[in-house]
Amino acid sequence: MKGFFLGLVLIVVVVISVLSVRPGGLRSQLRNVARRLRLALILSGIYLGVSTVLRLALPDSTATEAVMVAIGAALGITFLILGQDRQYDRR
């Protein structure tokens, strides 16, 4: 049990140290992380909604599986495009 909590603390320390080294500072990086998390939650909600509707409409269809894979790929690409770092101001 001690190892679990030690690992949990170690992960937090490593994440904070890596984010603070990146350009823009810790505050900017945490904003990017929050924005990506919000985007990931929205896109996963869209995927769950669409997959639920497809499963209810066409329960045992091969086409349903193909459409779900395509939607997952499209949402993944959307995350890669919209989840990029914002440009920071150099002062």
C-alpha positions as CSV (number, residue, x, y, z in Angstrom):
1,M,0.0,0.0,0.0
2,K,2.9,2.3,0.7
3,G,4.3,1.7,-2.7
4,F,1.0,2.8,-4.3
5,F,0.9,6.1,-2.5
6,L,4.6,6.7,-3.1
7,G,4.0,6.0,-6.9
8,L,1.1,8.4,-6.9
9,V,3.1,11.2,-5.3
10,L,6.0,10.5,-7.6
11,I,3.8,10.8,-10.7
12,V,2.5,14.2,-9.5
13,V,6.1,15.4,-8.9
14,V,7.3,14.2,-12.3
15,V,4.4,15.7,-14.1
16,I,4.8,19.1,-12.4
17,S,8.5,19.1,-13.0
18,V,8.2,18.3,-16.7
19,L,5.4,20.8,-17.2
20,S,7.4,23.6,-15.5
21,V,10.4,23.0,-17.8
22,R,8.4,23.4,-21.0
23,P,8.2,26.8,-22.6
24,G,5.5,29.1,-21.3
25,G,5.8,28.1,-17.6
26,L,3.7,25.9,-15.4
27,R,0.6,28.0,-15.5
28,S,0.3,28.0,-19.3
29,Q,1.0,24.2,-19.4
30,L,-1.7,23.5,-16.8
31,R,-4.2,25.6,-18.9
32,N,-3.3,23.4,-21.9
33,V,-3.8,20.3,-19.9
34,A,-7.2,21.5,-18.6
35,R,-8.2,22.4,-22.2
36,R,-7.2,19.0,-23.5
37,L,-9.0,17.2,-20.7
38,R,-12.2,19.2,-21.4
39,L,-11.8,18.4,-25.1
40,A,-11.3,14.7,-24.4
41,L,-14.4,14.5,-22.2
42,I,-16.5,16.2,-24.9
43,L,-15.2,13.9,-27.6
44,S,-15.7,10.8,-25.5
45,G,-19.2,11.9,-24.7
46,I,-19.9,12.3,-28.4
47,Y,-18.5,8.8,-29.1
48,L,-20.5,7.2,-26.3
49,G,-23.7,8.9,-27.6
50,V,-23.2,7.9,-31.2
51,S,-22.2,4.4,-30.3
52,T,-25.3,4.0,-28.1
53,V,-27.6,5.2,-30.8
54,L,-25.9,2.9,-33.4
55,R,-26.1,-0.1,-31.0
56,L,-29.8,0.4,-30.4
57,A,-30.6,1.1,-34.0
58,L,-28.6,-1.7,-35.6
59,P,-27.6,-4.2,-32.8
60,D,-25.8,-6.9,-34.8
61,S,-24.5,-5.3,-37.9
62,T,-21.1,-5.3,-39.4
63,A,-21.7,-1.9,-40.8
64,T,-22.3,-0.6,-37.3
65,E,-18.8,-1.8,-36.3
66,A,-17.2,-0.1,-39.3
67,V,-19.0,3.2,-38.6
68,M,-18.0,3.1,-35.0
69,V,-14.3,2.6,-36.0
70,A,-14.6,5.5,-38.5
71,I,-16.2,7.8,-35.9
72,G,-13.5,6.8,-33.4
73,A,-10.7,7.6,-35.9
74,A,-12.4,10.9,-36.8
75,L,-12.7,12.0,-33.2
76,G,-9.1,11.0,-32.6
77,I,-7.9,13.1,-35.4
78,T,-10.1,15.9,-34.2
79,F,-8.4,15.7,-30.8
80,L,-5.0,15.8,-32.4
81,I,-5.8,18.9,-34.3
82,L,-7.7,20.8,-31.6
83,G,-5.5,19.7,-28.7
84,Q,-2.3,21.3,-29.9
85,D,-0.5,23.7,-27.7
86,R,-1.6,27.3,-27.9
87,Q,1.0,29.9,-28.9
88,Y,2.4,31.7,-25.8
89,D,3.4,35.4,-25.7
90,R,7.1,36.1,-25.3
91,R,7.5,39.1,-23.1
